[in-house]
């Protein structure tokens, strides 16, 4: 259940593009054609699926305070958390270089259409954001980290695929001149973000009675305090 909840939450509720607006450069620049968007989206899924669990291992066994205890008791006081950014970016750059080599080898047309934005995945804030969110949310296991990497990548993939499909159709629409290009794209992105916000209640609508009872007790306490305050105020006025 935990894996399923994290999967859907990362795709729909905490979507990298629509919730945190990360990776917008590639999202706007490579979303003119669906075929190009699919290629870049698949590359982002792969990079996130690999780098998030690898960076989880680095964080758990090297970077966190006391993480080096597996080397011996004398290393228990070491804190290498200041190296987080360097280590995470090095891992991301390595994976992006691997993706670039594979795409150039097996799909030269896609490699040429993606252009500079394929190597720029290394500095895509959505990729680094995945590892930093994994660290800040204190994901407990490598399985959950792998799940979070894939689901975050799928969320970014759906976002760029959706906007690419809309931009291909909107080419044949009568868009006002001042809004053509990035103008209408930003407006559509904002509307899509509002739509994705509706998924926020998807995992919170089924609260059980155990959760509701404390809330009811708190409400009753507040009402009692308000009633006493009103009585005291009335007495003072009299």
PAGUFI-697538 format. One record per residue (C-alpha): residue number from 1; x, y, z. Coordinates in Angstrom, 1 decimal. Layout:
BEGIN
(kese NUM; (X; Y; Z))
...
END
This chain:
BEGIN
(kese 1; (0.0; 0.0; 0.0))
(kese 2; (2.9; 2.3; 0.8))
(kese 3; (4.4; 1.8; -2.6))
(kese 4; (1.1; 2.3; -4.4))
(kese 5; (0.4; 5.5; -2.4))
(kese 6; (3.9; 6.9; -3.2))
(kese 7; (3.5; 6.0; -6.8))
(kese 8; (0.3; 7.8; -7.4))
(kese 9; (1.2; 10.7; -5.2))
(kese 10; (4.5; 11.4; -7.0))
(kese 11; (2.7; 11.3; -10.5))
(kese 12; (-0.4; 13.3; -9.8))
(kese 13; (-0.2; 15.2; -6.5))
(kese 14; (3.5; 16.1; -6.3))
(kese 15; (4.1; 16.3; -10.0))
(kese 16; (7.5; 17.7; -10.8))
(kese 17; (6.2; 20.2; -13.4))
(kese 18; (2.7; 21.1; -12.1))
(kese 19; (3.3; 21.1; -8.3))
(kese 20; (6.9; 22.4; -8.1))
(kese 21; (7.6; 23.7; -11.6))
(kese 22; (10.9; 21.9; -11.9))
(kese 23; (12.5; 21.2; -15.3))
(kese 24; (10.6; 23.9; -17.1))
(kese 25; (13.4; 24.8; -19.6))
(kese 26; (13.3; 21.4; -21.2))
(kese 27; (9.5; 21.2; -20.7))
(kese 28; (8.9; 24.4; -22.8))
(kese 29; (11.7; 23.9; -25.4))
(kese 30; (11.3; 20.3; -26.3))
(kese 31; (7.4; 20.1; -26.2))
(kese 32; (6.7; 21.3; -29.8))
(kese 33; (6.5; 17.7; -31.1))
(kese 34; (5.1; 14.6; -29.4))
(kese 35; (7.8; 12.3; -30.8))
(kese 36; (10.6; 14.5; -29.4))
(kese 37; (8.7; 14.9; -26.1))
(kese 38; (8.4; 11.1; -25.8))
(kese 39; (12.1; 10.6; -26.3))
(kese 40; (13.2; 13.2; -23.7))
(kese 41; (10.5; 12.0; -21.3))
(kese 42; (11.8; 8.4; -21.5))
(kese 43; (15.3; 9.6; -20.9))
(kese 44; (14.2; 11.5; -17.8))
(kese 45; (12.4; 8.4; -16.5))
(kese 46; (15.5; 6.3; -16.9))
(kese 47; (17.8; 8.9; -15.3))
(kese 48; (15.5; 9.4; -12.3))
(kese 49; (14.9; 5.7; -11.9))
(kese 50; (18.7; 5.1; -11.6))
(kese 51; (20.0; 8.2; -9.9))
(kese 52; (17.4; 8.4; -7.0))
(kese 53; (18.2; 4.9; -5.6))
(kese 54; (21.9; 5.3; -6.2))
(kese 55; (21.9; 8.7; -4.4))
(kese 56; (19.8; 7.1; -1.6))
(kese 57; (22.6; 4.6; -1.1))
(kese 58; (25.2; 7.4; -1.1))
(kese 59; (23.1; 9.3; 1.4))
(kese 60; (22.5; 6.4; 3.7))
(kese 61; (26.0; 4.9; 3.8))
(kese 62; (28.3; 7.8; 3.1))
(kese 63; (26.8; 11.3; 3.5))
(kese 64; (24.5; 11.3; 6.6))
(kese 65; (26.0; 12.0; 10.0))
(kese 66; (27.3; 8.7; 11.4))
(kese 67; (26.7; 6.9; 8.1))
(kese 68; (30.3; 5.7; 8.0))
(kese 69; (29.9; 3.5; 11.1))
(kese 70; (30.0; 0.5; 8.8))
(kese 71; (33.8; 1.3; 8.3))
(kese 72; (34.4; 1.2; 12.0))
(kese 73; (33.5; 2.9; 15.3))
(kese 74; (36.2; 5.5; 14.8))
(kese 75; (34.3; 6.9; 11.8))
(kese 76; (31.0; 7.3; 13.7))
(kese 77; (31.5; 11.1; 14.2))
(kese 78; (32.1; 11.9; 10.5))
(kese 79; (29.5; 14.1; 8.8))
(kese 80; (29.9; 14.3; 5.0))
(kese 81; (26.5; 15.9; 4.3))
(kese 82; (28.2; 19.0; 2.9))
(kese 83; (29.2; 16.8; -0.1))
(kese 84; (25.6; 16.0; -1.0))
(kese 85; (25.2; 18.3; -4.0))
(kese 86; (28.6; 17.3; -5.5))
(kese 87; (27.9; 13.5; -5.1))
(kese 88; (24.3; 13.8; -6.4))
(kese 89; (25.3; 15.9; -9.4))
(kese 90; (28.2; 13.5; -10.2))
(kese 91; (25.9; 10.5; -10.2))
(kese 92; (23.4; 12.4; -12.4))
(kese 93; (26.1; 13.5; -14.9))
(kese 94; (27.3; 9.9; -15.2))
(kese 95; (23.9; 8.5; -16.0))
(kese 96; (23.1; 11.3; -18.5))
(kese 97; (26.3; 10.6; -20.3))
(kese 98; (25.3; 7.0; -20.5))
(kese 99; (21.9; 7.9; -21.9))
(kese 100; (23.5; 10.3; -24.4))
(kese 101; (25.8; 7.6; -25.7))
(kese 102; (22.9; 5.0; -26.0))
(kese 103; (20.6; 7.5; -27.8))
(kese 104; (23.3; 8.6; -30.2))
(kese 105; (24.1; 5.0; -31.0))
(kese 106; (20.6; 3.6; -31.5))
(kese 107; (18.5; 6.6; -32.5))
(kese 108; (20.5; 9.3; -34.3))
(kese 109; (17.4; 11.1; -35.4))
(kese 110; (16.1; 11.5; -31.9))
(kese 111; (19.6; 12.5; -30.8))
(kese 112; (19.7; 15.3; -33.4))
(kese 113; (16.1; 16.5; -32.6))
(kese 114; (16.8; 16.7; -28.9))
(kese 115; (20.0; 18.7; -29.6))
(kese 116; (21.6; 20.4; -26.6))
(kese 117; (18.7; 19.5; -24.3))
(kese 118; (19.8; 15.8; -24.0))
(kese 119; (23.1; 16.6; -22.3))
(kese 120; (21.4; 19.4; -20.3))
(kese 121; (19.4; 16.7; -18.5))
(kese 122; (22.5; 16.7; -16.2))
(kese 123; (21.6; 20.2; -15.0))
(kese 124; (17.8; 19.7; -15.2))
(kese 125; (16.5; 20.8; -11.8))
(kese 126; (13.8; 18.1; -11.9))
(kese 127; (16.5; 15.4; -11.9))
(kese 128; (18.4; 16.9; -8.9))
(kese 129; (15.1; 17.8; -7.3))
(kese 130; (14.2; 14.1; -7.3))
(kese 131; (17.3; 13.2; -5.2))
(kese 132; (16.9; 16.2; -2.9))
(kese 133; (13.2; 15.5; -2.3))
(kese 134; (14.1; 11.8; -1.6))
(kese 135; (16.6; 13.1; 1.0))
(kese 136; (14.4; 15.7; 2.6))
(kese 137; (11.4; 13.3; 2.9))
(kese 138; (13.6; 10.7; 4.5))
(kese 139; (12.5; 7.8; 2.3))
(kese 140; (13.1; 4.7; 4.3))
(kese 141; (14.2; 2.0; 1.8))
(kese 142; (15.9; 1.6; -1.6))
(kese 143; (12.7; 0.1; -2.9))
(kese 144; (10.7; 3.2; -2.1))
(kese 145; (13.5; 5.3; -3.5))
(kese 146; (13.4; 3.4; -6.8))
(kese 147; (9.6; 3.7; -6.8))
(kese 148; (9.9; 7.5; -6.2))
(kese 149; (12.4; 7.9; -9.0))
(kese 150; (10.3; 6.0; -11.6))
(kese 151; (7.0; 7.7; -10.5))
(kese 152; (8.5; 11.2; -10.5))
(kese 153; (9.9; 10.5; -14.0))
(kese 154; (6.5; 9.3; -15.2))
(kese 155; (4.9; 12.4; -13.8))
(kese 156; (7.4; 14.6; -15.7))
(kese 157; (6.9; 12.4; -18.8))
(kese 158; (3.1; 12.8; -18.7))
(kese 159; (3.4; 16.6; -18.3))
(kese 160; (5.6; 17.1; -21.3))
(kese 161; (3.6; 14.6; -23.4))
(kese 162; (0.4; 16.4; -22.6))
(kese 163; (1.7; 19.8; -23.4))
(kese 164; (3.3; 18.5; -26.6))
(kese 165; (0.0; 17.0; -27.8))
(kese 166; (-1.8; 20.2; -27.0))
(kese 167; (0.8; 22.4; -28.8))
(kese 168; (0.6; 20.2; -31.9))
(kese 169; (-3.2; 20.7; -32.0))
(kese 170; (-3.1; 24.4; -31.1))
(kese 171; (-1.0; 25.0; -34.2))
(kese 172; (-4.1; 24.9; -36.3))
(kese 173; (-6.1; 27.1; -33.9))
(kese 174; (-6.8; 30.8; -34.1))
(kese 175; (-4.7; 31.9; -31.2))
(kese 176; (-4.5; 35.7; -30.6))
(kese 177; (-1.1; 37.1; -31.9))
(kese 178; (0.2; 38.3; -28.5))
(kese 179; (-0.4; 34.9; -27.0))
(kese 180; (1.2; 32.7; -29.7))
(kese 181; (4.2; 30.6; -28.7))
(kese 182; (5.2; 30.6; -25.1))
(kese 183; (2.3; 32.8; -24.0))
(kese 184; (-0.4; 30.3; -24.6))
(kese 185; (1.9; 27.5; -23.4))
(kese 186; (2.2; 29.2; -20.0))
(kese 187; (-1.5; 29.7; -19.8))
(kese 188; (-2.2; 26.0; -20.7))
(kese 189; (0.5; 24.9; -18.2))
(kese 190; (-1.2; 26.9; -15.4))
(kese 191; (-4.6; 25.4; -16.2))
(kese 192; (-3.2; 21.9; -16.3))
(kese 193; (-1.5; 22.6; -12.9))
(kese 194; (-4.9; 23.6; -11.5))
(kese 195; (-6.4; 20.4; -12.9))
(kese 196; (-3.7; 18.3; -11.3))
(kese 197; (-4.3; 20.0; -7.9))
(kese 198; (-7.7; 18.3; -7.9))
(kese 199; (-5.9; 15.0; -7.3))
(kese 200; (-4.9; 16.4; -3.9))
(kese 201; (-7.9; 14.8; -2.2))
(kese 202; (-7.3; 11.4; -3.9))
(kese 203; (-5.3; 9.9; -1.0))
(kese 204; (-7.0; 11.9; 1.8))
(kese 205; (-10.7; 11.4; 1.2))
(kese 206; (-10.9; 8.1; 3.1))
(kese 207; (-10.0; 9.1; 6.6))
(kese 208; (-10.9; 6.4; 9.2))
(kese 209; (-12.8; 6.9; 12.4))
(kese 210; (-9.6; 6.8; 14.4))
(kese 211; (-8.4; 9.9; 12.6))
(kese 212; (-11.8; 11.7; 12.9))
(kese 213; (-12.2; 11.2; 16.7))
(kese 214; (-9.3; 13.4; 17.8))
(kese 215; (-10.4; 16.1; 15.4))
(kese 216; (-14.0; 16.0; 16.8))
(kese 217; (-12.6; 16.2; 20.4))
(kese 218; (-10.5; 19.2; 19.4))
(kese 219; (-13.5; 20.9; 17.9))
(kese 220; (-15.6; 20.3; 21.0))
(kese 221; (-12.8; 21.7; 23.2))
(kese 222; (-12.7; 24.9; 21.1))
(kese 223; (-16.5; 25.3; 21.3))
(kese 224; (-16.3; 24.9; 25.2))
(kese 225; (-13.6; 27.5; 25.4))
(kese 226; (-15.6; 29.9; 23.2))
(kese 227; (-18.7; 29.3; 25.3))
(kese 228; (-16.9; 30.0; 28.6))
(kese 229; (-15.3; 33.1; 27.1))
(kese 230; (-18.8; 34.3; 26.0))
(kese 231; (-20.2; 33.7; 29.5))
(kese 232; (-17.3; 35.6; 31.1))
(kese 233; (-17.7; 38.5; 28.7))
(kese 234; (-21.4; 38.6; 29.5))
(kese 235; (-20.7; 38.6; 33.2))
(kese 236; (-18.2; 41.4; 32.9))
(kese 237; (-20.7; 43.5; 30.9))
(kese 238; (-23.4; 43.0; 33.5))
END
